[in-house]
Amino acid sequence: MKKIAMIAAAVLACGAAQAQTVASPIYGEIGYSLLNADVVGTDFDLGAVRGILGYEVHPNVALEAMFALGTSDDSVRAGSDTVKLKLEHSYGFYVKPKVDVSEGLELFARVGFAESKLKATLVGEFSNSDSDNDVSFGVGMKYAFSKNMYGVVDYMRYYNKDDVKVDGFTFGLGYKF
């Protein structure tokens, strides 16, 4: 009886050790976005901190939720007035097809929808904020530093309609749980 109990304990221990080596399908990323907002032909350079929470449904497909908070605004002189623009926040949901091209290097695309809120201020006069959603898409690559940690860079188009376009590059770090 003791031998059976010891064998069962050894099998359970091996199973538990193997379960710990299987990579989790859940991952998170944090990055800094260098954004360009083209508003009726006037360019604004904005910054945001962006977070992504993802779930791998297949080795080549993931589902992601994104949230970004604006961190820096930009001002442009228009005659004697100054117009300031800031990204208040943005959030979106994406499907992410991806492919490993070499050891640790992955190329991916994203397609989904994003809701973004911009705030425009005519300095000394008034301010107005508005939010809208649009199809959002992009491409990027990630490089694994270890089994769980990786670096990521991507280009995303978050919004493009009604003479307003918001797009840019994000550089970040990710962690597979």
N, C-alpha and C positions, 0 to 999 in steps of 0.2 A: 504494500500500500504506500509506503514511504517513497519507493522508486517511482510509482505512478504520479504521485503528487509532485516530486522533483522534476519529472519530465514535463508535466503540465505547466509548472512554473517557468521552466526553461523555454517552452514553446511560447507562452504568454509574453515573456521578457523579449524574445526575438521579435515577436509581432509588434510589441510596443516600440522597440528600437527601429523597426522598419517603418512604422507609421510616422515616426519623427523625421525620417529622411525624405518622405514624400513632400514635395513643395506644395504649399497652400495655393489655392486658386485666387486668393485675395491679395491685392497689392495697393500701395498708396504712393503718391508722388507729390512733391512740393517743389515749386519753381518760381522764378521771376520772369515776367513777361514784358518784353519791350514792344509796345504797341504803337501803331500808327492809325490815327483816326483822320480820314479825309471827309470833311464836312463841307459840302457844296464847293469843292475845289480848294479848300484851305486845309493844310496839313497841321495836325497836332501830334506831338510825341508824348505818349502816356506810359505809365508803368503800373504793373499790378503784381500781386502775389497770387499764384494759382495753385490750387490743390485738386488732385484727382484721386478718386477711389475707384478701383477696378476689380472685376471678377472675370477670370478666364473660364469661358464656357467650353472651349476647345483649344488645343494647342495653337491654333491659328486664328482664333477669334476671342475677343474680350468685350465686355460691356462696361462702360465707364460713366461716372457722374463727375462733373467738374464744377468748381466754385472759385471765383476770383474776386478779390477786393482791390480797388484802385489805390495806388500808393503815391503816385505823382501826377501832377496836372501840367498843362502847358498853356501859355498865353501867346496871343498874336495881336499885333496892333492893326486896327482897321481904321485908318484915318486918324482922328484924335481919340478914338475909343480903344480900349483893350478888352479882348474877348478871351476868357479863360474856360478851358474844357477839362473835365475830369470824368474818369470812369468810376461810377459809384460802386457797382458790382456787376457780375455776370455769372450765370450758371447754365449748365447744359447737360445733355445726355447723349452718349455716343455709342456707336458700334465701331470696334477697332479690329479690322483685319490686319494680320501681322505674319511675318515670315522670318525665320532665322537664316541669315546668309553666310555666317561663319561662327566659329566658337565665340559665344558671348555677344555677337552683334546681331541686332534685330532691326528690320525696317518695318514701318507700319503706316497705316492711313487711319484717319478718323472721319466719320460722317455722322451727323446728328442735327440737333437743334440747340440753339443757345438763346437765352434771354439776357439782354444787356440794358443797363440803365446809365445814361450819360447826363451830366449836369453842366450846363453852359451858363456862364456868368458874364454879363456886360458890366465890367468893374465900375462901381459907383452908381449903377443904374438899377439893374434887376438880375435875377437868376431864374433859370427854368431847368427842370429835369424831366426826362422822358425815358420810358423803357419800351422796348419792342423786341420781338423775336424773329429769327430767320434761320434758314438752313446754315449749318456751320460744318466746315470740313478742313482737313489739313493732312500733312505728311510729316514723318519724323523718323528718328532712329534712337535706339537705346543701346548702351554697352554695359554688360555685366562686369562689375568689379569683383564680385564674389557670388556665392549662391543666392544671397538675399539682397545685396546692394547693387544699384546700377545708376548710371548717369543717363540723362535723356535730353534731347534737343528736338524741337518741332516748330513748324510754321503752321499757323492756324488762321483761317478766315472766320471771324465770329459773326460778322454782320455785313450785309451789302444790299441796301435798298433805300429808296427815297433820298438819293444824293448823299448818303452817309455810308462809309465803308470803314470797318474796324478789323485790322489784321495785325499779325506780328509773330515774333519768335519768342519761344520760352526755353530757358535753360534750367534744368532741375536735377533732383536726386529722387530715386525711388527705392522702395523697400518691399520685398515679397514676404508676407507674413507666414 
